[in-house]
Amino acid sequence: MVKAGRGIGATIAVATPIEVREVSVLYGANCVLDRVSLSAAGGEFIALLGASGCGKTTLLRAICGFVAVATGSIAVGGRDITRLPPDKRNIAMVFQSYALWPHMTVAQNIGYGLKLRGVGRAEIARRVAELLAMLRLEGLGERKVTALSGGQRQRVALGRALAINPQILLLDEPLSNLDARIREEVRHEIKTLQQTLGITTVHVTHDRQEAMVMADRIVILDGGRIAQIGTPEEIYNHPNSPFVASFMGAANVVPLRVRSDGQLACDGIEIDPSLLVADVMGHWPCDTSVSVYFRSEEARLCPPDHPSGGCLLLRGEIVQCSYPGGFYRYAVRIGSRQYLVDDVRRLAIGEAIGIALPATALHIYPVD
């Protein structure tokens, strides 16, 4: 990774680590963050992922200094910043609403933080011109931000954050106001820029695909606590709990019971009677109840009389069909339950069908 000095004019940031240790945040008597610990290496891109109200933005605001920490500490580059005011932390934040000054031009917005720091006009102009080129905003410096598109406003907000050469960049769902096509384009732009600058970045999102595409590691939050931390591959392929499995797209759930004879059983669901638990789930103890989670794209539709071939085979009927684009998504009723399965073939509603689930598609958790 290329590094440069800490001067205002430096284009490449020094890669600075951040460490959050046992941080708790209270809103009155409500514990919004409960002993959260995580760290990011210098230059790493971390995504905070979770449902609304799980504490993602609160954690970001605690790092930035906008929210007081009840217990725990936050360190940047080894320096404890827990009790420092926001303007003393050398951390920049891009807000969901962008928070741009509507009466200012693009150049004035980008250079605003430098002006507050007493930087000279010539240096501000040089730095702004550098960022306009970097963010593909050349020729727009004198335009009011109200005359820009959503994607351009997002770049201006990013430029304003980067202008002060922060050690840490915080992004609070900055793409949520963009339409789907622009959002996909800008997420790749941000990731490329972050890698070029080598700046440590913490990004809040509720979009699973966004986190997978942009992050080096993902932190999944649930109810103010960390549910799992890992690379996108680790989180996707090895979710450590039913919550994480469901949140990462494995929303189909099959309740199974391992019988005393080693066979699988499920009330209201027909399973190949020759299928042993060891065929698909390893050696679970007998008389054990488990929940099996799987993703719609990892299942395979087959004739209901198809040999299981070591797969978990469920038999049912197609009751609904939709076309998201490039494949069909079927709702298959099996007993009292429905499961979503993707397939490139056009099949008829009412058709008897089997769902074949290879062992690699299954995420299995014991039922308490």
C-alpha positions, 0 to 999 in steps of 0.5 A: 500500500502506498503511503504519504505524509499527513500534510493537507496536500497529501493524496494518499492517507496513512493507513491508521488502525482503529480499535473499539473495546467493550463499548456500551452506549445508553439512551436513558435506561435503554442499552443501545450498544452492549459491550461491543468490541471490534478492530480494523487494521490500517486501510481496512474497509469494515461494513457494519450490517444489520436491521434497523435499530440494531445499533449500527449508526449509534456505533458510528456516531460513538466513533465520531464523538457525536454520542457519549460512550458509557463504558469502554474505549475507542482508540485510533492509531493507538491514541485513546480518543474516547473523551475527545470532542469530534473536532479533535479526533481527525475522523470524517463522516459522510451522512445519509442525507449528505448534509451539504450546504445548499447555498454553497457551490460544489467547491465551497462545500468541499473546501468548507472543513479546510476553511474552518481549520484556517487553511489559506485560500491557495491551498484550499483551491489546490486541494479542491481541484485535486478532489474534483478531479479524483471524484470525476467532478471536473467543471462543476466546482462553481455549480450549486449542489442543488443543481447536481444529481444524487450521485454527484451530491454523494461525491461532493459529500465524500470530497468534503470528508476527504479534504481534511485528510482524516485518519478514519472515514465513516460512511452512514448509509451514503448510498441509500438515497440513490436509485439501484443503477447509480447505487451499484456504480457508486459503491464500486467507485467508493471501494476503488477510491478507498483502496487507492487512498488506503484510508481505514473506513467503517461503513454502515449499511442494511444492504447485504449485497452492498456489504459483500461487495465493498467490505474486507470484513463484515460486522453483523449487529443484532440488538446492540451486540455483535452477532458475527465478524468475518470476511464476506466469504466466511459470513456467507458460507459459515453463518454462526447462528440462525439469525446470521444465516437468515440475515445472509439470505438463508431464509428457508427453514426446515425443522428436522428430527434425527430419529433413534434409527438415524433417519430424518423426519419432519412433521408434514414433510415427506423425506426420502425414507432411505436417507440417513442423517450422516448422508447430509448432516454428519453425525448428529446424535439421535433424538435431536431436533435441528433447524436447517436453513438454505438459500433459494439459489442453492437448492435444485428442483427435480422430479419428485421421484428423483433419487436423493443421491445423498441430498436432502430431498423434499417433495411438494407442489409449485404454488407460485412463480415470479421472474426477477430476471435471468431465472424464475423464483418458485414458491413450493408448498411442502406440507404446511410450509412454503419454500422459495427456490430459483431455477432457470426453467419455466415450470407450471404452477401446480406441478409436483416437484422435489427440492434437492438440497446438497449437504453444502447448501445446508446450515444446521443449528440445534433447536434449544 
